[in-house]
Amino acid sequence: MVPANATSSPSDSLRLEIVGAGRSLVHRLPSLNRPYKPFPVIGWNCHTETIFAAFFRALPDVRYRRECLRTRDDGAVALDWVCGDDREIPAASPVLILLPGLTGGSGDTYVRHMLVKARSKRWRVVVFNSRGCADSPVTTPRVLVDRWFSLFLSCGLHELLFDMQFYSASFTEDLRHVVKHVGTRYPGSRLYTVGWSLGANILVRYLAEESHNCALSGAVSLCNPFDLVLADENFHKGFNVVYNRSLARALQKIFKKHALLFVDMGGEYNIQAAANPRSIREFDEGLTRVSFGFKSVDEYYINASSSRSIAHVHTPLLCIQAANDPFAPGRGIPRKDIEENPYCLLIVTPEGGHLGWVAGDEAPFGAPWTDPVVMEFLEHLESGSIENPSPFQANSAGQSPDILHQFESIMS
């Protein structure tokens, strides 16, 4: 039974919370000029909305062609391009890289809906499937070793329970490799990225690490947990305990499937705990934090949290969160840093659950409410880039110091 305290009434305020320097941009995004109306009943409870979106949202029919990309450490990621794009999409069209929750992939409903929306605008789209996800090959222990938030925060409920792999809440090198590869393949196109959940956490960390040298012209973060310590605490409360226990059992099955990769590991590793976890935290204590040299699980979570990175982002970034997201609690959103960063815009919807947002013209079975907002934001950036040459180019040491002024003029 879904807990009553997770439920809001239809009479609750449905105003959006908007934070950041891009607030003046809102009037240019038509979807934000209409009230947020969650679908009746489904959209009034965060757990109902989360579960409904995971199990009952329609799955668009998309045909992919796969490109396997080797990483520097001899790992592998899979890039799924849409069949026919080379013939149908102009060579100079903008390219949108989709970064699912890291146990998700190109088969997920929320990914496909965003893809369909972008292609309808004549954008080229590629889905970045992380190691072990969407049938990507597992070739190194790294894919298994850094994991838990990639499990629950990164995908819809059905992927969480039945199609889980492992990856890192902090590892950005693969994304860096993919962005460089795509940029080399389409040198005349501007690159943009949309990330969900843990994928959003990875994306924000990447943007901050690249800072003024980022090759992306814009990015969108959706359902980002931001503060993984707070998210972990939230994971042990109320109805979320059910998710935690289910994931611990699923982790047990997946770990045992790949246990041979860890047979010879000694030191502080507790392979027995990782193979029989009663909670996600127990798994991280036994395996993850040791693998990356952290003294505790909390130290690992703190270091992996993108809330620590947002102040260093110098690429136009839209963050969309749901106030009632059961996995990404609102108190973890770095509002102050977003407010003070002229490159960032935050929108918090009153409802939405986790990867739900069952609202808008296509509710309840169609695309989430966020998709039109995301495309309006990205199209605005792309049109601004054309009108004002190079304001969102990858920064370089010799770049003009007035880039910030150029960005602010486009956002206003």
Residue pairs with C-beta under 8 A, 6 or more apart in sequence:
2 45
2 47
2 48
2 239
3 47
3 238
3 239
5 238
6 45
6 46
6 47
6 238
6 239
6 324
6 326
7 44
7 45
8 44
8 45
8 324
8 350
8 351
9 44
10 40
10 44
12 350
13 350
14 35
14 36
14 37
14 38
14 350
14 351
15 35
15 36
15 350
16 32
16 36
16 347
16 348
16 349
16 350
17 323
17 346
17 347
17 348
18 26
18 32
18 345
18 346
18 347
18 348
19 335
19 338
19 339
19 345
19 346
19 348
20 338
20 339
20 341
20 344
20 345
20 346
21 341
21 342
21 343
21 344
21 345
21 408
21 411
22 316
22 318
22 344
22 345
22 411
23 345
24 411
24 412
25 345
25 377
25 380
25 411
25 412
26 32
26 33
27 33
28 376
28 380
29 373
29 376
29 377
29 380
30 372
30 376
31 360
31 369
31 372
31 373
31 376
32 347
32 373
32 376
36 349
36 350
36 351
36 359
36 369
37 359
37 360
38 44
38 49
38 350
38 351
38 352
38 358
38 359
38 363
39 358
39 359
39 363
39 364
41 48
42 48
42 49
42 52
42 358
42 363
42 364
43 49
43 351
43 352
43 356
43 358
43 359
43 363
43 364
44 351
45 353
46 322
46 324
46 325
46 326
46 351
46 352
46 353
46 354
46 356
47 239
47 326
47 353
48 353
49 351
49 352
49 353
49 356
49 357
49 358
50 156
50 157
50 326
50 353
50 354
50 355
50 356
51 157
52 356
52 358
52 364
53 109
53 110
53 156
53 353
53 355
53 356
53 357
53 358
53 368
54 109
54 156
54 157
54 158
54 159
54 355
55 157
55 158
56 364
56 365
57 109
57 110
57 113
57 358
57 364
57 365
57 366
57 368
58 109
58 365
58 366
59 107
59 109
59 112
60 109
60 112
60 113
60 115
60 116
62 82
62 106
62 112
62 115
62 116
63 82
63 83
63 84
64 80
64 81
64 82
64 83
64 106
64 127
65 80
65 81
65 82
65 83
66 78
66 79
66 80
66 81
67 78
67 79
67 80
67 81
68 76
68 77
68 78
68 79
68 136
68 137
69 76
69 77
69 78
69 79
69 177
69 178
69 181
70 76
71 77
71 131
71 173
71 174
71 177
72 173
72 177
73 140
73 142
74 139
74 140
75 131
75 139
75 140
75 142
75 143
75 174
76 131
76 136
76 137
76 139
77 128
77 129
77 130
77 131
77 136
77 174
77 177
77 178
78 105
78 129
78 133
78 134
78 135
78 136
79 126
79 127
79 128
79 129
79 178
79 181
79 182
80 105
80 106
80 126
80 127
80 129
80 134
81 125
81 126
82 115
82 119
82 124
82 125
85 119
85 124
85 125
89 119
89 122
89 123
89 124
90 122
91 186
91 188
91 189
92 186
92 188
92 189
93 122
93 123
93 124
93 189
94 123
94 124
94 189
94 190
94 191
94 192
94 217
94 378
94 382
95 123
95 124
95 125
95 126
95 182
95 186
95 189
95 190
95 191
95 192
96 118
96 123
96 124
96 125
96 126
96 192
96 193
96 194
96 378
97 126
97 128
97 178
97 179
97 182
97 191
97 192
97 193
97 194
98 106
98 111
98 114
98 115
98 125
98 126
98 127
98 128
98 193
98 194
98 195
99 128
99 175
99 193
99 194
99 195
99 196
99 199
99 200
99 202
99 203
100 106
100 108
100 110
100 111
100 127
100 128
100 129
100 130
100 133
100 154
100 155
100 195
100 196
100 199
101 108
101 150
101 153
101 154
101 155
101 159
101 196
101 197
101 198
101 199
101 355
102 130
102 133
102 150
102 154
102 155
102 165
102 167
102 168
102 198
102 199
102 202
103 133
103 150
103 151
103 154
103 155
103 159
103 160
103 163
103 164
103 165
103 166
103 167
104 110
104 111
104 133
104 134
104 154
104 155
104 156
104 159
104 196
104 197
104 199
105 111
105 127
105 129
105 130
105 133
105 134
105 135
105 136
106 112
106 127
106 129
106 134
107 134
108 155
108 156
108 159
109 156
110 156
110 196
110 355
110 368
111 127
111 196
113 366
113 367
113 368
113 371
114 194
114 367
114 371
114 374
115 125
115 127
116 367
117 367
117 371
117 372
117 374
117 375
118 125
118 375
118 378
119 125
121 375
121 379
123 378
124 186
124 189
126 182
127 134
128 174
128 175
128 178
129 135
129 136
130 136
130 143
130 165
130 167
130 174
130 199
131 138
131 139
131 140
131 142
131 143
131 165
131 167
131 174
132 138
132 143
132 144
132 165
132 166
132 167
133 165
133 167
138 144
138 165
138 258
141 261
141 262
142 168
142 171
143 165
143 166
143 167
144 166
144 255
144 258
144 261
144 262
145 166
145 168
145 287
145 288
145 291
145 292
146 166
146 167
146 168
146 169
146 170
146 171
146 288
146 291
146 292
147 166
147 167
147 168
147 169
147 251
147 283
147 284
147 287
147 288
148 169
148 247
148 251
148 280
148 281
148 283
148 284
148 288
149 169
149 198
149 201
149 225
149 228
149 231
149 301
149 304
150 165
150 166
150 167
150 168
150 169
150 198
151 160
151 164
151 166
151 247
151 250
151 251
151 280
152 160
152 235
152 243
152 244
152 247
152 280
152 327
153 197
153 198
153 201
153 223
153 225
153 231
153 327
153 328
153 354
154 196
154 197
154 198
154 199
155 196
155 197
155 355
156 355
157 243
160 243
160 246
160 247
160 250
161 246
161 247
161 250
162 250
164 247
164 250
164 251
164 254
165 254
166 254
167 198
168 202
168 304
169 198
169 201
169 202
169 228
169 301
169 304
170 202
170 205
170 292
170 300
170 303
170 304
171 202
172 202
172 205
172 206
172 209
175 193
175 202
175 203
175 206
176 206
176 210
179 191
179 193
179 206
179 215
179 216
180 215
182 191
183 191
183 215
190 217
190 382
190 385
190 392
191 215
191 216
191 217
192 216
192 217
192 218
192 219
192 220
192 378
192 381
192 382
193 203
193 216
193 219
193 220
194 219
194 220
194 222
194 374
195 201
195 202
195 203
195 204
195 219
195 220
195 221
195 222
195 224
196 222
196 223
196 355
197 222
197 223
197 224
197 225
197 327
197 328
197 354
197 355
198 225
200 221
200 222
200 223
200 224
200 306
200 319
201 224
201 225
201 226
201 228
201 304
201 305
201 306
202 306
203 219
203 221
204 221
204 224
204 226
204 306
204 309
204 310
204 313
204 317
204 319
205 304
205 306
205 309
206 214
207 214
207 216
207 219
207 309
207 313
207 314
207 315
207 317
208 306
208 309
208 310
208 311
208 312
208 313
209 309
209 312
210 216
210 315
211 312
211 313
211 314
211 395
212 314
212 395
212 396
212 399
213 394
213 395
213 396
214 314
214 315
214 394
214 395
215 394
216 315
216 394
217 315
217 316
217 381
217 382
217 385
217 392
217 393
218 315
218 316
218 317
218 318
218 377
218 378
218 381
218 382
218 392
219 315
219 316
219 317
219 318
220 317
220 318
220 319
220 320
220 374
220 377
220 378
221 306
221 317
221 318
221 319
221 320
222 319
222 320
222 321
222 355
222 370
222 374
223 320
223 321
223 322
223 325
223 327
223 328
223 354
223 355
224 306
224 319
224 321
224 328
225 231
225 305
225 327
225 328
225 332
226 305
226 306
226 307
226 310
226 328
226 332
226 333
226 334
227 305
227 307
227 329
227 331
227 332
227 334
228 301
228 302
228 304
228 305
229 298
229 301
229 302
229 305
230 329
230 331
230 332
231 327
231 328
231 329
231 332
232 280
232 281
232 297
232 301
234 240
234 326
234 327
234 329
235 241
235 243
235 244
235 280
235 327
236 244
236 279
236 281
239 326
240 326
240 327
243 326
243 327
244 279
244 280
245 278
245 279
247 280
248 277
248 278
248 279
248 280
248 282
248 283
251 277
251 280
251 283
252 275
252 276
252 277
255 274
255 275
255 283
255 287
256 275
259 271
259 275
262 269
262 271
262 274
262 287
265 271
267 290
268 290
269 286
269 287
269 290
269 291
270 285
270 286
270 287
270 290
271 286
271 287
272 286
273 282
273 283
273 285
273 286
273 287
274 283
274 286
274 287
277 283
277 286
281 297
284 297
284 300
285 297
288 297
288 300
289 295
289 296
289 297
289 299
289 300
292 300
294 300
294 303
302 308
307 332
307 333
307 334
307 337
310 334
310 337
310 338
310 341
310 344
311 334
311 337
311 340
311 341
313 341
313 343
313 344
314 343
314 395
315 343
315 392
316 343
316 381
316 392
316 407
316 411
317 343
317 344
317 345
318 344
318 345
318 347
318 373
318 374
318 377
319 333
319 338
319 344
319 345
319 346
319 347
320 346
320 347
320 348
320 349
320 370
320 373
320 374
321 328
321 330
321 333
321 346
321 347
321 348
321 349
321 352
322 328
322 348
322 349
322 350
322 351
322 352
322 353
322 354
322 356
322 357
323 330
323 348
323 349
323 350
323 351
323 352
324 330
324 350
324 351
324 352
324 353
325 352
325 353
325 354
326 353
326 354
327 354
328 354
330 348
333 346
333 348
335 346
337 344
338 344
338 345
338 346
342 404
342 407
342 408
343 407
345 377
345 411
347 373
349 357
349 359
349 369
351 357
351 359
352 359
352 369
355 368
356 368
357 368
357 369
357 370
358 364
358 368
358 369
359 368
359 369
360 367
360 368
360 369
360 372
361 372
363 369
380 410
381 392
381 410
384 391
384 392
384 410
385 391
385 392
385 410
387 410
388 406
388 409
388 410
391 403
391 406
391 407
391 410
392 407
393 399
395 403
